[in-house]
Amino acid sequence: MTAAVGPEIAKFLAGSFPNLDIGDDDDLFDGGIANSLFTIQLIMFVEKRFAVQIPNEDLELDNFRTVTAMTKLVERLTQARSDV
């Protein structure tokens, strides 16, 4: 499943911003792409699509800044779930 995390997040972003070409390491916040409302939508998408619950301590902008950062977050949360 982890191989599909990045492409799924990229697909969500492409659907939300069809006129932008967002790379895996493009900063969504510094680039002015994402605002606080979109960040909530992004969190909800990640939790639902990948069946993870993002703990409060992981609700930091750095975890949602890039596709790469979100992929690492999902992989870490998925790994933690399977280790239990």
N, CA, C and O atoms as a Maestro MAE file, in Angstrom:
{
 s_m_m2io_version
 :::
 2.0.0
}

f_m_ct {
 s_m_title
 :::
 protein
 m_atom[336] {
  # First column is atom index #
  i_m_mmod_type
  r_m_x_coord
  r_m_y_coord
  r_m_z_coord
  i_m_residue_number
  s_m_chain_name
  s_m_pdb_residue_name
  s_m_pdb_atom_name
  i_m_atomic_number
  :::
  1 25 0.819 -1.197 0.000 1 A "MET " " N  " 7
  2 3 0.000 0.000 0.000 1 A "MET " " CA " 6
  3 2 0.862 1.260 0.000 1 A "MET " " C  " 6
  4 15 0.471 2.270 -0.585 1 A "MET " " O  " 8
  5 25 2.021 1.218 0.642 2 A "THR " " N  " 7
  6 3 2.802 2.434 0.797 2 A "THR " " CA " 6
  7 2 3.246 3.020 -0.543 2 A "THR " " C  " 6
  8 15 3.416 4.234 -0.659 2 A "THR " " O  " 8
  9 25 3.431 2.182 -1.540 3 A "ALA " " N  " 7
  10 3 3.862 2.696 -2.835 3 A "ALA " " CA " 6
  11 2 2.810 3.619 -3.444 3 A "ALA " " C  " 6
  12 15 3.147 4.503 -4.231 3 A "ALA " " O  " 8
  13 25 1.554 3.426 -3.093 4 A "ALA " " N  " 7
  14 3 0.476 4.225 -3.676 4 A "ALA " " CA " 6
  15 2 0.163 5.489 -2.876 4 A "ALA " " C  " 6
  16 15 -0.639 6.310 -3.324 4 A "ALA " " O  " 8
  17 25 0.762 5.661 -1.727 5 A "VAL " " N  " 7
  18 3 0.426 6.806 -0.867 5 A "VAL " " CA " 6
  19 2 0.714 8.129 -1.578 5 A "VAL " " C  " 6
  20 15 -0.178 8.967 -1.709 5 A "VAL " " O  " 8
  21 25 1.937 8.321 -2.032 6 A "GLY " " N  " 7
  22 3 2.309 9.572 -2.695 6 A "GLY " " CA " 6
  23 2 1.447 9.881 -3.906 6 A "GLY " " C  " 6
  24 15 0.927 10.990 -4.021 6 A "GLY " " O  " 8
  25 25 1.282 8.908 -4.825 7 A "PRO " " N  " 7
  26 3 0.432 9.172 -5.990 7 A "PRO " " CA " 6
  27 2 -1.026 9.485 -5.633 7 A "PRO " " C  " 6
  28 15 -1.663 10.300 -6.301 7 A "PRO " " O  " 8
  29 25 -1.549 8.855 -4.603 8 A "GLU " " N  " 7
  30 3 -2.933 9.140 -4.185 8 A "GLU " " CA " 6
  31 2 -3.062 10.561 -3.642 8 A "GLU " " C  " 6
  32 15 -4.044 11.250 -3.920 8 A "GLU " " O  " 8
  33 25 -2.080 10.992 -2.874 9 A "ILE " " N  " 7
  34 3 -2.094 12.356 -2.345 9 A "ILE " " CA " 6
  35 2 -1.925 13.355 -3.493 9 A "ILE " " C  " 6
  36 15 -2.606 14.380 -3.539 9 A "ILE " " O  " 8
  37 25 -1.021 13.049 -4.407 10 A "ALA " " N  " 7
  38 3 -0.811 13.921 -5.576 10 A "ALA " " CA " 6
  39 2 -2.086 14.022 -6.409 10 A "ALA " " C  " 6
  40 15 -2.419 15.099 -6.904 10 A "ALA " " O  " 8
  41 25 -2.793 12.919 -6.565 11 A "LYS " " N  " 7
  42 3 -4.050 12.916 -7.319 11 A "LYS " " CA " 6
  43 2 -5.100 13.801 -6.635 11 A "LYS " " C  " 6
  44 15 -5.824 14.537 -7.304 11 A "LYS " " O  " 8
  45 25 -5.178 13.727 -5.308 12 A "PHE " " N  " 7
  46 3 -6.100 14.574 -4.551 12 A "PHE " " CA " 6
  47 2 -5.756 16.051 -4.758 12 A "PHE " " C  " 6
  48 15 -6.641 16.877 -4.982 12 A "PHE " " O  " 8
  49 25 -4.480 16.369 -4.683 13 A "LEU " " N  " 7
  50 3 -4.052 17.757 -4.876 13 A "LEU " " CA " 6
  51 2 -4.336 18.226 -6.299 13 A "LEU " " C  " 6
  52 15 -4.768 19.359 -6.507 13 A "LEU " " O  " 8
  53 25 -4.094 17.362 -7.269 14 A "ALA " " N  " 7
  54 3 -4.358 17.724 -8.669 14 A "ALA " " CA " 6
  55 2 -5.838 17.976 -8.893 14 A "ALA " " C  " 6
  56 15 -6.208 18.859 -9.666 14 A "ALA " " O  " 8
  57 25 -6.686 17.206 -8.224 15 A "GLY " " N  " 7
  58 3 -8.121 17.420 -8.342 15 A "GLY " " CA " 6
  59 2 -8.566 18.709 -7.666 15 A "GLY " " C  " 6
  60 15 -9.524 19.349 -8.099 15 A "GLY " " O  " 8
  61 25 -7.869 19.083 -6.612 16 A "SER " " N  " 7
  62 3 -8.203 20.307 -5.884 16 A "SER " " CA " 6
  63 2 -7.646 21.554 -6.553 16 A "SER " " C  " 6
  64 15 -8.227 22.635 -6.457 16 A "SER " " O  " 8
  65 25 -6.510 21.392 -7.234 17 A "PHE " " N  " 7
  66 3 -5.839 22.520 -7.891 17 A "PHE " " CA " 6
  67 2 -5.477 22.120 -9.325 17 A "PHE " " C  " 6
  68 15 -4.300 21.948 -9.640 17 A "PHE " " O  " 8
  69 25 -6.482 21.970 -10.191 18 A "PRO " " N  " 7
  70 3 -6.235 21.445 -11.540 18 A "PRO " " CA " 6
  71 2 -5.327 22.323 -12.408 18 A "PRO " " C  " 6
  72 15 -4.768 21.835 -13.390 18 A "PRO " " O  " 8
  73 25 -5.172 23.573 -12.076 19 A "ASN " " N  " 7
  74 3 -4.351 24.469 -12.891 19 A "ASN " " CA " 6
  75 2 -2.905 24.545 -12.425 19 A "ASN " " C  " 6
  76 15 -2.103 25.287 -12.992 19 A "ASN " " O  " 8
  77 25 -2.568 23.770 -11.382 20 A "LEU " " N  " 7
  78 3 -1.211 23.812 -10.835 20 A "LEU " " CA " 6
  79 2 -0.522 22.476 -11.035 20 A "LEU " " C  " 6
  80 15 -1.161 21.425 -11.003 20 A "LEU " " O  " 8
  81 25 0.770 22.521 -11.240 21 A "ASP " " N  " 7
  82 3 1.595 21.322 -11.307 21 A "ASP " " CA " 6
  83 2 2.370 21.267 -9.997 21 A "ASP " " C  " 6
  84 15 3.372 21.963 -9.832 21 A "ASP " " O  " 8
  85 25 1.905 20.441 -9.071 22 A "ILE " " N  " 7
  86 3 2.488 20.373 -7.733 22 A "ILE " " CA " 6
  87 2 3.410 19.164 -7.659 22 A "ILE " " C  " 6
  88 15 2.971 18.024 -7.809 22 A "ILE " " O  " 8
  89 25 4.686 19.423 -7.427 23 A "GLY " " N  " 7
  90 3 5.667 18.355 -7.289 23 A "GLY " " CA " 6
  91 2 5.649 17.767 -5.883 23 A "GLY " " C  " 6
  92 15 5.104 18.363 -4.954 23 A "GLY " " O  " 8
  93 25 6.245 16.600 -5.742 24 A "ASP " " N  " 7
  94 3 6.240 15.908 -4.453 24 A "ASP " " CA " 6
  95 2 6.906 16.701 -3.335 24 A "ASP " " C  " 6
  96 15 6.575 16.515 -2.164 24 A "ASP " " O  " 8
  97 25 7.841 17.582 -3.683 25 A "ASP " " N  " 7
  98 3 8.553 18.348 -2.658 25 A "ASP " " CA " 6
  99 2 8.222 19.834 -2.686 25 A "ASP " " C  " 6
  100 15 8.912 20.637 -2.057 25 A "ASP " " O  " 8
  101 25 7.164 20.206 -3.414 26 A "ASP " " N  " 7
  102 3 6.716 21.599 -3.418 26 A "ASP " " CA " 6
  103 2 6.007 21.917 -2.105 26 A "ASP " " C  " 6
  104 15 5.140 21.164 -1.660 26 A "ASP " " O  " 8
  105 25 6.379 23.028 -1.496 27 A "ASP " " N  " 7
  106 3 5.803 23.447 -0.218 27 A "ASP " " CA " 6
  107 2 4.429 24.067 -0.469 27 A "ASP " " C  " 6
  108 15 4.311 25.109 -1.112 27 A "ASP " " O  " 8
  109 25 3.399 23.409 0.050 28 A "LEU " " N  " 7
  110 3 2.021 23.866 -0.164 28 A "LEU " " CA " 6
  111 2 1.709 25.157 0.567 28 A "LEU " " C  " 6
  112 15 0.825 25.908 0.156 28 A "LEU " " O  " 8
  113 25 2.428 25.420 1.646 29 A "PHE " " N  " 7
  114 3 2.138 26.603 2.459 29 A "PHE " " CA " 6
  115 2 2.974 27.806 2.031 29 A "PHE " " C  " 6
  116 15 2.445 28.904 1.857 29 A "PHE " " O  " 8
  117 25 4.275 27.597 1.863 30 A "ASP " " N  " 7
  118 3 5.123 28.707 1.424 30 A "ASP " " CA " 6
  119 2 4.745 29.164 0.019 30 A "ASP " " C  " 6
  120 15 4.898 30.337 -0.324 30 A "ASP " " O  " 8
  121 25 4.253 28.234 -0.784 31 A "GLY " " N  " 7
  122 3 3.846 28.576 -2.141 31 A "GLY " " CA " 6
  123 2 2.475 29.215 -2.215 31 A "GLY " " C  " 6
  124 15 2.030 29.599 -3.297 31 A "GLY " " O  " 8
  125 25 1.788 29.338 -1.070 32 A "GLY " " N  " 7
  126 3 0.467 29.954 -1.043 32 A "GLY " " CA " 6
  127 2 -0.628 29.077 -1.630 32 A "GLY " " C  " 6
  128 15 -1.723 29.558 -1.920 32 A "GLY " " O  " 8
  129 25 -0.339 27.796 -1.806 33 A "ILE " " N  " 7
  130 3 -1.327 26.888 -2.383 33 A "ILE " " CA " 6
  131 2 -2.405 26.540 -1.363 33 A "ILE " " C  " 6
  132 15 -3.598 26.588 -1.665 33 A "ILE " " O  " 8
  133 25 -1.981 26.192 -0.167 34 A "ALA " " N  " 7
  134 3 -2.920 25.729 0.861 34 A "ALA " " CA " 6
  135 2 -3.181 26.823 1.891 34 A "ALA " " C  " 6
  136 15 -2.295 27.603 2.242 34 A "ALA " " O  " 8
  137 25 -4.427 26.856 2.365 35 A "ASN " " N  " 7
  138 3 -4.794 27.728 3.478 35 A "ASN " " CA " 6
  139 2 -5.312 26.835 4.610 35 A "ASN " " C  " 6
  140 15 -5.287 25.610 4.494 35 A "ASN " " O  " 8
  141 25 -5.773 27.434 5.683 36 A "SER " " N  " 7
  142 3 -6.188 26.644 6.843 36 A "SER " " CA " 6
  143 2 -7.393 25.754 6.535 36 A "SER " " C  " 6
  144 15 -7.460 24.624 7.018 36 A "SER " " O  " 8
  145 25 -8.329 26.237 5.753 37 A "LEU " " N  " 7
  146 3 -9.498 25.428 5.407 37 A "LEU " " CA " 6
  147 2 -9.089 24.222 4.562 37 A "LEU " " C  " 6
  148 15 -9.558 23.107 4.794 37 A "LEU " " O  " 8
  149 25 -8.220 24.448 3.588 38 A "PHE " " N  " 7
  150 3 -7.779 23.328 2.766 38 A "PHE " " CA " 6
  151 2 -6.973 22.326 3.592 38 A "PHE " " C  " 6
  152 15 -7.032 21.123 3.337 38 A "PHE " " O  " 8
  153 25 -6.231 22.808 4.567 39 A "THR " " N  " 7
  154 3 -5.461 21.907 5.424 39 A "THR " " CA " 6
  155 2 -6.381 20.936 6.150 39 A "THR " " C  " 6
  156 15 -6.050 19.758 6.283 39 A "THR " " O  " 8
  157 25 -7.523 21.405 6.617 40 A "ILE " " N  " 7
  158 3 -8.501 20.534 7.274 40 A "ILE " " CA " 6
  159 2 -9.016 19.499 6.276 40 A "ILE " " C  " 6
  160 15 -9.150 18.324 6.617 40 A "ILE " " O  " 8
  161 25 -9.303 19.926 5.051 41 A "GLN " " N  " 7
  162 3 -9.751 18.984 4.024 41 A "GLN " " CA " 6
  163 2 -8.677 17.939 3.733 41 A "GLN " " C  " 6
  164 15 -8.978 16.762 3.533 41 A "GLN " " O  " 8
  165 25 -7.450 18.376 3.712 42 A "LEU " " N  " 7
  166 3 -6.333 17.478 3.451 42 A "LEU " " CA " 6
  167 2 -6.192 16.446 4.572 42 A "LEU " " C  " 6
  168 15 -5.990 15.262 4.301 42 A "LEU " " O  " 8
  169 25 -6.294 16.879 5.799 43 A "ILE " " N  " 7
  170 3 -6.225 15.962 6.948 43 A "ILE " " CA " 6
  171 2 -7.354 14.938 6.862 43 A "ILE " " C  " 6
  172 15 -7.129 13.743 7.056 43 A "ILE " " O  " 8
  173 25 -8.552 15.399 6.575 44 A "MET " " N  " 7
  174 3 -9.693 14.492 6.468 44 A "MET " " CA " 6
  175 2 -9.499 13.488 5.333 44 A "MET " " C  " 6
  176 15 -9.820 12.310 5.490 44 A "MET " " O  " 8
  177 25 -8.978 13.942 4.188 45 A "PHE " " N  " 7
  178 3 -8.707 13.040 3.076 45 A "PHE " " CA " 6
  179 2 -7.702 11.974 3.485 45 A "PHE " " C  " 6
  180 15 -7.935 10.787 3.255 45 A "PHE " " O  " 8
  181 25 -6.596 12.376 4.083 46 A "VAL " " N  " 7
  182 3 -5.549 11.427 4.470 46 A "VAL " " CA " 6
  183 2 -6.096 10.396 5.449 46 A "VAL " " C  " 6
  184 15 -5.859 9.199 5.288 46 A "VAL " " O  " 8
  185 25 -6.822 10.849 6.457 47 A "GLU " " N  " 7
  186 3 -7.367 9.916 7.446 47 A "GLU " " CA " 6
  187 2 -8.337 8.923 6.812 47 A "GLU " " C  " 6
  188 15 -8.280 7.725 7.091 47 A "GLU " " O  " 8
  189 25 -9.212 9.418 5.973 48 A "LYS " " N  " 7
  190 3 -10.213 8.537 5.361 48 A "LYS " " CA " 6
  191 2 -9.591 7.608 4.326 48 A "LYS " " C  " 6
  192 15 -9.829 6.401 4.352 48 A "LYS " " O  " 8
  193 25 -8.806 8.157 3.425 49 A "ARG " " N  " 7
  194 3 -8.262 7.369 2.312 49 A "ARG " " CA " 6
  195 2 -7.307 6.273 2.779 49 A "ARG " " C  " 6
  196 15 -7.292 5.177 2.219 49 A "ARG " " O  " 8
  197 25 -6.512 6.571 3.806 50 A "PHE " " N  " 7
  198 3 -5.498 5.620 4.247 50 A "PHE " " CA " 6
  199 2 -5.850 4.937 5.569 50 A "PHE " " C  " 6
  200 15 -5.035 4.214 6.142 50 A "PHE " " O  " 8
  201 25 -7.071 5.177 6.043 51 A "ALA " " N  " 7
  202 3 -7.574 4.524 7.264 51 A "ALA " " CA " 6
  203 2 -6.608 4.696 8.439 51 A "ALA " " C  " 6
  204 15 -6.264 3.740 9.135 51 A "ALA " " O  " 8
  205 25 -6.186 5.938 8.633 52 A "VAL " " N  " 7
  206 3 -5.320 6.260 9.765 52 A "VAL " " CA " 6
  207 2 -5.980 7.369 10.578 52 A "VAL " " C  " 6
  208 15 -6.799 8.135 10.070 52 A "VAL " " O  " 8
  209 25 -5.609 7.431 11.828 53 A "GLN " " N  " 7
  210 3 -6.041 8.549 12.666 53 A "GLN " " CA " 6
  211 2 -4.789 9.331 13.016 53 A "GLN " " C  " 6
  212 15 -3.839 8.788 13.581 53 A "GLN " " O  " 8
  213 25 -4.798 10.595 12.680 54 A "ILE " " N  " 7
  214 3 -3.626 11.426 12.922 54 A "ILE " " CA " 6
  215 2 -3.715 11.984 14.342 54 A "ILE " " C  " 6
  216 15 -4.614 12.768 14.646 54 A "ILE " " O  " 8
  217 25 -2.787 11.582 15.212 55 A "PRO " " N  " 7
  218 3 -2.824 12.075 16.593 55 A "PRO " " CA " 6
  219 2 -2.513 13.571 16.666 55 A "PRO " " C  " 6
  220 15 -1.865 14.133 15.783 55 A "PRO " " O  " 8
  221 25 -2.982 14.187 17.722 56 A "ASN " " N  " 7
  222 3 -2.794 15.633 17.889 56 A "ASN " " CA " 6
  223 2 -1.342 16.059 17.742 56 A "ASN " " C  " 6
  224 15 -1.056 17.109 17.166 56 A "ASN " " O  " 8
  225 25 -0.426 15.251 18.256 57 A "GLU " " N  " 7
  226 3 0.988 15.647 18.197 57 A "GLU " " CA " 6
  227 2 1.533 15.647 16.763 57 A "GLU " " C  " 6
  228 15 2.583 16.235 16.504 57 A "GLU " " O  " 8
  229 25 0.835 14.999 15.839 58 A "ASP " " N  " 7
  230 3 1.256 14.994 14.440 58 A "ASP " " CA " 6
  231 2 0.527 16.029 13.598 58 A "ASP " " C  " 6
  232 15 0.759 16.114 12.392 58 A "ASP " " O  " 8
  233 25 -0.342 16.808 14.204 59 A "LEU " " N  " 7
  234 3 -1.058 17.857 13.477 59 A "LEU " " CA " 6
  235 2 -0.199 19.120 13.414 59 A "LEU " " C  " 6
  236 15 -0.548 20.167 13.959 59 A "LEU " " O  " 8
  237 25 0.931 18.980 12.730 60 A "GLU " " N  " 7
  238 3 1.874 20.075 12.537 60 A "GLU " " CA " 6
  239 2 1.976 20.359 11.046 60 A "GLU " " C  " 6
  240 15 1.893 19.441 10.229 60 A "GLU " " O  " 8
  241 25 2.151 21.607 10.693 61 A "LEU " " N  " 7
  242 3 2.246 21.973 9.277 61 A "LEU " " CA " 6
  243 2 3.340 21.201 8.557 61 A "LEU " " C  " 6
  244 15 3.178 20.846 7.390 61 A "LEU " " O  " 8
  245 25 4.441 20.938 9.228 62 A "ASP " " N  " 7
  246 3 5.548 20.243 8.569 62 A "ASP " " CA " 6
  247 2 5.143 18.866 8.058 62 A "ASP " " C  " 6
  248 15 5.712 18.383 7.079 62 A "ASP " " O  " 8
  249 25 4.174 18.229 8.700 63 A "ASN " " N  " 7
  250 3 3.709 16.918 8.257 63 A "ASN " " CA " 6
  251 2 2.810 16.992 7.025 63 A "ASN " " C  " 6
  252 15 2.527 15.964 6.409 63 A "ASN " " O  " 8
  253 25 2.362 18.180 6.662 64 A "PHE " " N  " 7
  254 3 1.438 18.363 5.543 64 A "PHE " " CA " 6
  255 2 1.985 19.335 4.501 64 A "PHE " " C  " 6
  256 15 1.288 19.709 3.557 64 A "PHE " " O  " 8
  257 25 3.221 19.732 4.682 65 A "ARG " " N  " 7
  258 3 3.839 20.751 3.834 65 A "ARG " " CA " 6
  259 2 4.055 20.271 2.399 65 A "ARG " " C  " 6
  260 15 3.905 21.050 1.458 65 A "ARG " " O  " 8
  261 25 4.405 18.993 2.225 66 A "THR " " N  " 7
  262 3 4.696 18.447 0.896 66 A "THR " " CA " 6
  263 2 4.063 17.062 0.759 66 A "THR " " C  " 6
  264 15 3.680 16.442 1.751 66 A "THR " " O  " 8
  265 25 3.961 16.596 -0.464 67 A "VAL " " N  " 7
  266 3 3.481 15.234 -0.711 67 A "VAL " " CA " 6
  267 2 4.421 14.243 -0.031 67 A "VAL " " C  " 6
  268 15 3.973 13.260 0.560 67 A "VAL " " O  " 8
  269 25 5.706 14.499 -0.114 68 A "THR " " N  " 7
  270 3 6.696 13.616 0.518 68 A "THR " " CA " 6
  271 2 6.483 13.543 2.028 68 A "THR " " C  " 6
  272 15 6.524 12.455 2.603 68 A "THR " " O  " 8
  273 25 6.257 14.681 2.677 69 A "ALA " " N  " 7
  274 3 6.046 14.696 4.127 69 A "ALA " " CA " 6
  275 2 4.777 13.940 4.505 69 A "ALA " " C  " 6
  276 15 4.766 13.200 5.489 69 A "ALA " " O  " 8
  277 25 3.712 14.120 3.735 70 A "MET " " N  " 7
  278 3 2.463 13.410 4.020 70 A "MET " " CA " 6
  279 2 2.622 11.912 3.804 70 A "MET " " C  " 6
  280 15 2.066 11.108 4.553 70 A "MET " " O  " 8
  281 25 3.375 11.541 2.786 71 A "THR " " N  " 7
  282 3 3.622 10.127 2.523 71 A "THR " " CA " 6
  283 2 4.358 9.498 3.698 71 A "THR " " C  " 6
  284 15 3.996 8.411 4.147 71 A "THR " " O  " 8
  285 25 5.387 10.174 4.197 72 A "LYS " " N  " 7
  286 3 6.146 9.666 5.344 72 A "LYS " " CA " 6
  287 2 5.250 9.547 6.574 72 A "LYS " " C  " 6
  288 15 5.354 8.578 7.326 72 A "LYS " " O  " 8
  289 25 4.375 10.524 6.780 73 A "LEU " " N  " 7
  290 3 3.453 10.479 7.920 73 A "LEU " " CA " 6
  291 2 2.539 9.266 7.817 73 A "LEU " " C  " 6
  292 15 2.395 8.517 8.783 73 A "LEU " " O  " 8
  293 25 1.927 9.067 6.670 74 A "VAL " " N  " 7
  294 3 1.013 7.935 6.485 74 A "VAL " " CA " 6
  295 2 1.763 6.617 6.656 74 A "VAL " " C  " 6
  296 15 1.261 5.705 7.313 74 A "VAL " " O  " 8
  297 25 2.938 6.507 6.084 75 A "GLU " " N  " 7
  298 3 3.719 5.277 6.219 75 A "GLU " " CA " 6
  299 2 4.071 5.006 7.676 75 A "GLU " " C  " 6
  300 15 4.007 3.865 8.131 75 A "GLU " " O  " 8
  301 25 4.443 6.051 8.405 76 A "ARG " " N  " 7
  302 3 4.776 5.883 9.835 76 A "ARG " " CA " 6
  303 2 3.544 5.448 10.624 76 A "ARG " " C  " 6
  304 15 3.627 4.537 11.448 76 A "ARG " " O  " 8
  305 25 2.406 6.089 10.379 77 A "LEU " " N  " 7
  306 3 1.187 5.742 11.116 77 A "LEU " " CA " 6
  307 2 0.702 4.337 10.751 77 A "LEU " " C  " 6
  308 15 0.205 3.602 11.604 77 A "LEU " " O  " 8
  309 25 0.850 3.978 9.494 78 A "THR " " N  " 7
  310 3 0.446 2.635 9.053 78 A "THR " " CA " 6
  311 2 1.358 1.582 9.668 78 A "THR " " C  " 6
  312 15 0.894 0.527 10.099 78 A "THR " " O  " 8
  313 25 2.656 1.871 9.709 79 A "GLN " " N  " 7
  314 3 3.611 0.949 10.314 79 A "GLN " " CA " 6
  315 2 3.341 0.788 11.811 79 A "GLN " " C  " 6
  316 15 3.389 -0.324 12.336 79 A "GLN " " O  " 8
  317 25 3.061 1.889 12.489 80 A "ALA " " N  " 7
  318 3 2.765 1.841 13.927 80 A "ALA " " CA " 6
  319 2 1.528 0.999 14.198 80 A "ALA " " C  " 6
  320 15 1.465 0.266 15.184 80 A "ALA " " O  " 8
  321 25 0.550 1.113 13.316 81 A "ARG " " N  " 7
  322 3 -0.683 0.334 13.473 81 A "ARG " " CA " 6
  323 2 -0.399 -1.155 13.294 81 A "ARG " " C  " 6
  324 15 -0.951 -1.977 14.025 81 A "ARG " " O  " 8
  325 25 0.441 -1.508 12.349 82 A "SER " " N  " 7
  326 3 0.727 -2.928 12.108 82 A "SER " " CA " 6
  327 2 1.664 -3.508 13.156 82 A "SER " " C  " 6
  328 15 1.723 -4.727 13.318 82 A "SER " " O  " 8
  329 25 2.403 -2.656 13.875 83 A "ASP " " N  " 7
  330 3 3.290 -3.126 14.932 83 A "ASP " " CA " 6
  331 2 2.535 -3.486 16.206 83 A "ASP " " C  " 6
  332 15 3.070 -4.171 17.078 83 A "ASP " " O  " 8
  333 25 1.293 -3.024 16.312 84 A "VAL " " N  " 7
  334 3 0.516 -3.253 17.530 84 A "VAL " " CA " 6
  335 2 0.015 -4.661 17.610 84 A "VAL " " C  " 6
  336 15 -0.659 -5.023 18.575 84 A "VAL " " O  " 8
  :::
 }
 m_bond[335] {
  # First column is bond index #
  i_m_from
  i_m_to
  i_m_order
  :::
  1 1 2 1
  2 2 3 1
  3 3 4 2
  4 3 5 1
  5 5 6 1
  6 6 7 1
  7 7 8 2
  8 7 9 1
  9 9 10 1
  10 10 11 1
  11 11 12 2
  12 11 13 1
  13 13 14 1
  14 14 15 1
  15 15 16 2
  16 15 17 1
  17 17 18 1
  18 18 19 1
  19 19 20 2
  20 19 21 1
  21 21 22 1
  22 22 23 1
  23 23 24 2
  24 23 25 1
  25 25 26 1
  26 26 27 1
  27 27 28 2
  28 27 29 1
  29 29 30 1
  30 30 31 1
  31 31 32 2
  32 31 33 1
  33 33 34 1
  34 34 35 1
  35 35 36 2
  36 35 37 1
  37 37 38 1
  38 38 39 1
  39 39 40 2
  40 39 41 1
  41 41 42 1
  42 42 43 1
  43 43 44 2
  44 43 45 1
  45 45 46 1
  46 46 47 1
  47 47 48 2
  48 47 49 1
  49 49 50 1
  50 50 51 1
  51 51 52 2
  52 51 53 1
  53 53 54 1
  54 54 55 1
  55 55 56 2
  56 55 57 1
  57 57 58 1
  58 58 59 1
  59 59 60 2
  60 59 61 1
  61 61 62 1
  62 62 63 1
  63 63 64 2
  64 63 65 1
  65 65 66 1
  66 66 67 1
  67 67 68 2
  68 67 69 1
  69 69 70 1
  70 70 71 1
  71 71 72 2
  72 71 73 1
  73 73 74 1
  74 74 75 1
  75 75 76 2
  76 75 77 1
  77 77 78 1
  78 78 79 1
  79 79 80 2
  80 79 81 1
  81 81 82 1
  82 82 83 1
  83 83 84 2
  84 83 85 1
  85 85 86 1
  86 86 87 1
  87 87 88 2
  88 87 89 1
  89 89 90 1
  90 90 91 1
  91 91 92 2
  92 91 93 1
  93 93 94 1
  94 94 95 1
  95 95 96 2
  96 95 97 1
  97 97 98 1
  98 98 99 1
  99 99 100 2
  100 99 101 1
  101 101 102 1
  102 102 103 1
  103 103 104 2
  104 103 105 1
  105 105 106 1
  106 106 107 1
  107 107 108 2
  108 107 109 1
  109 109 110 1
  110 110 111 1
  111 111 112 2
  112 111 113 1
  113 113 114 1
  114 114 115 1
  115 115 116 2
  116 115 117 1
  117 117 118 1
  118 118 119 1
  119 119 120 2
  120 119 121 1
  121 121 122 1
  122 122 123 1
  123 123 124 2
  124 123 125 1
  125 125 126 1
  126 126 127 1
  127 127 128 2
  128 127 129 1
  129 129 130 1
  130 130 131 1
  131 131 132 2
  132 131 133 1
  133 133 134 1
  134 134 135 1
  135 135 136 2
  136 135 137 1
  137 137 138 1
  138 138 139 1
  139 139 140 2
  140 139 141 1
  141 141 142 1
  142 142 143 1
  143 143 144 2
  144 143 145 1
  145 145 146 1
  146 146 147 1
  147 147 148 2
  148 147 149 1
  149 149 150 1
  150 150 151 1
  151 151 152 2
  152 151 153 1
  153 153 154 1
  154 154 155 1
  155 155 156 2
  156 155 157 1
  157 157 158 1
  158 158 159 1
  159 159 160 2
  160 159 161 1
  161 161 162 1
  162 162 163 1
  163 163 164 2
  164 163 165 1
  165 165 166 1
  166 166 167 1
  167 167 168 2
  168 167 169 1
  169 169 170 1
  170 170 171 1
  171 171 172 2
  172 171 173 1
  173 173 174 1
  174 174 175 1
  175 175 176 2
  176 175 177 1
  177 177 178 1
  178 178 179 1
  179 179 180 2
  180 179 181 1
  181 181 182 1
  182 182 183 1
  183 183 184 2
  184 183 185 1
  185 185 186 1
  186 186 187 1
  187 187 188 2
  188 187 189 1
  189 189 190 1
  190 190 191 1
  191 191 192 2
  192 191 193 1
  193 193 194 1
  194 194 195 1
  195 195 196 2
  196 195 197 1
  197 197 198 1
  198 198 199 1
  199 199 200 2
  200 199 201 1
  201 201 202 1
  202 202 203 1
  203 203 204 2
  204 203 205 1
  205 205 206 1
  206 206 207 1
  207 207 208 2
  208 207 209 1
  209 209 210 1
  210 210 211 1
  211 211 212 2
  212 211 213 1
  213 213 214 1
  214 214 215 1
  215 215 216 2
  216 215 217 1
  217 217 218 1
  218 218 219 1
  219 219 220 2
  220 219 221 1
  221 221 222 1
  222 222 223 1
  223 223 224 2
  224 223 225 1
  225 225 226 1
  226 226 227 1
  227 227 228 2
  228 227 229 1
  229 229 230 1
  230 230 231 1
  231 231 232 2
  232 231 233 1
  233 233 234 1
  234 234 235 1
  235 235 236 2
  236 235 237 1
  237 237 238 1
  238 238 239 1
  239 239 240 2
  240 239 241 1
  241 241 242 1
  242 242 243 1
  243 243 244 2
  244 243 245 1
  245 245 246 1
  246 246 247 1
  247 247 248 2
  248 247 249 1
  249 249 250 1
  250 250 251 1
  251 251 252 2
  252 251 253 1
  253 253 254 1
  254 254 255 1
  255 255 256 2
  256 255 257 1
  257 257 258 1
  258 258 259 1
  259 259 260 2
  260 259 261 1
  261 261 262 1
  262 262 263 1
  263 263 264 2
  264 263 265 1
  265 265 266 1
  266 266 267 1
  267 267 268 2
  268 267 269 1
  269 269 270 1
  270 270 271 1
  271 271 272 2
  272 271 273 1
  273 273 274 1
  274 274 275 1
  275 275 276 2
  276 275 277 1
  277 277 278 1
  278 278 279 1
  279 279 280 2
  280 279 281 1
  281 281 282 1
  282 282 283 1
  283 283 284 2
  284 283 285 1
  285 285 286 1
  286 286 287 1
  287 287 288 2
  288 287 289 1
  289 289 290 1
  290 290 291 1
  291 291 292 2
  292 291 293 1
  293 293 294 1
  294 294 295 1
  295 295 296 2
  296 295 297 1
  297 297 298 1
  298 298 299 1
  299 299 300 2
  300 299 301 1
  301 301 302 1
  302 302 303 1
  303 303 304 2
  304 303 305 1
  305 305 306 1
  306 306 307 1
  307 307 308 2
  308 307 309 1
  309 309 310 1
  310 310 311 1
  311 311 312 2
  312 311 313 1
  313 313 314 1
  314 314 315 1
  315 315 316 2
  316 315 317 1
  317 317 318 1
  318 318 319 1
  319 319 320 2
  320 319 321 1
  321 321 322 1
  322 322 323 1
  323 323 324 2
  324 323 325 1
  325 325 326 1
  326 326 327 1
  327 327 328 2
  328 327 329 1
  329 329 330 1
  330 330 331 1
  331 331 332 2
  332 331 333 1
  333 333 334 1
  334 334 335 1
  335 335 336 2
  :::
 }
}
